[in-house]
Amino acid sequence: MRKVTARGQSVEEAIQSALKQLTLDKDQVEIEVIDEGKKGFLGIFGSTRAIVKVIEKNMGQADELDIDLNADKKAEPENAAAHIDGVKVFLREVAGNMGVQVEVESEIKDNHVTFHLSGDKIAILIGKRGKTLNAIQYLTQLVLNKDGRYFRSVTVDAEGYRNRRKETLIELAQKMAAKAIRIEGKVALEPMPAYERKIIHSALQHSTEVATYSDGVEPHRYIVIEPK
């Protein structure tokens, strides 16, 4: 008899995967549910996949397989468009729950995906100094990579906010560098996410008068600018 251990987002999905591999119908097999799986918060946190063992009823030589539904990383590019469309739905739902209706466009470059949000009341999604948008971006990256087959980094932008923020950070870097030189001492900036700290470091990396380094512990890590 043949046996297949299959995994899926649900018990039924795992069973159907196993039946497809065995090319059998349900009445031709015995089904053992090993793990019913768990959906988890927002379908992300604490989720586990369902696992079933499906055994052919006919007697014969055992041929046991172990199959993880959609686990083949090579299949990911074929499903990428549909997967990203699902993330767009997620973003519209998150915005809708905040009282904002948005249009979502995506841009893929290598293993990076940028989601562009547009619509009325977009400032609600950005939040003070981009903190709300950063939180949405973090959740979006979890959703996009939740299956663990394939990793893509994510940027979520809203009406060109990221470029405006970059320009603001470059100006801040120059202003605080001038202050450090003037007072002949260290200047500590407010905590900011890693990609924003990178903008500050890059803006001052060729300076002959100041140096930068990061201090503190995430999520409160910050940049210090000091005279050379």
C-alpha positions, 0 to 999 in steps of 0.5 A: 500500500502507498502512504502519503504524509501531506501538509496544508493550510487546512486539513481538507487542503492537506487531504486533497494534496495527498489524494492528488499525489496518489491519484485516488478518491477519498473512498479509496484511502484511509485518512489519519489526521496528525495535526489539525493546524492552527490559523493564528492571529491575523493568519500569521502569528502562531499559525501551524500547518495541518498534517495528515497521513493518507493510506491507500486501502489496497494491499501492496508494497509500501511506498511512503512519501512526505509532501509539503503542499506548495513547498517547492520554492521553484513554484513560487514565481508562477504563483507570485502574482496571485500571492501579491494580489492577496497581500493587496487585499490584506492592505485594503482590509487594514486600511478599510478597518482604519476608515480609509479606502485605498488603491494598491499598486505593486512594483517588483524588483528582484526579491523586493516588493513595493506596495504603493497606497493612494486615496483620501485621508492617506495621512491616517495610514502614515501616522506621526513621522510614519510610525503607522505606515511602518507598522503596516509595512512590518505586518505586510512583510509578515503576510507576504512571507508567512509560508516561509518558502521564499523571502521578499523584502517589502516597502509600503509607501503612501502617496510618495511619503517615503521619498519625502521622509528620505529628504527630511532625514537627509536635511536632519542629518546635515543639521545635526552634524552642524550642531555636533561640530558647533557644540564640539560634542555628541548629538543623539537623534530620536529612535528610528527604524533601521532603514531610516538610520541607514539614510542618516549614516549614508548622508554623513558617511563621506563627512570629514568632520563627523562620524555616526554610529547606532546605539540602544536596543531595538525598537529604541535604537538611535543614531549618535553623531559626533565630531571626528 
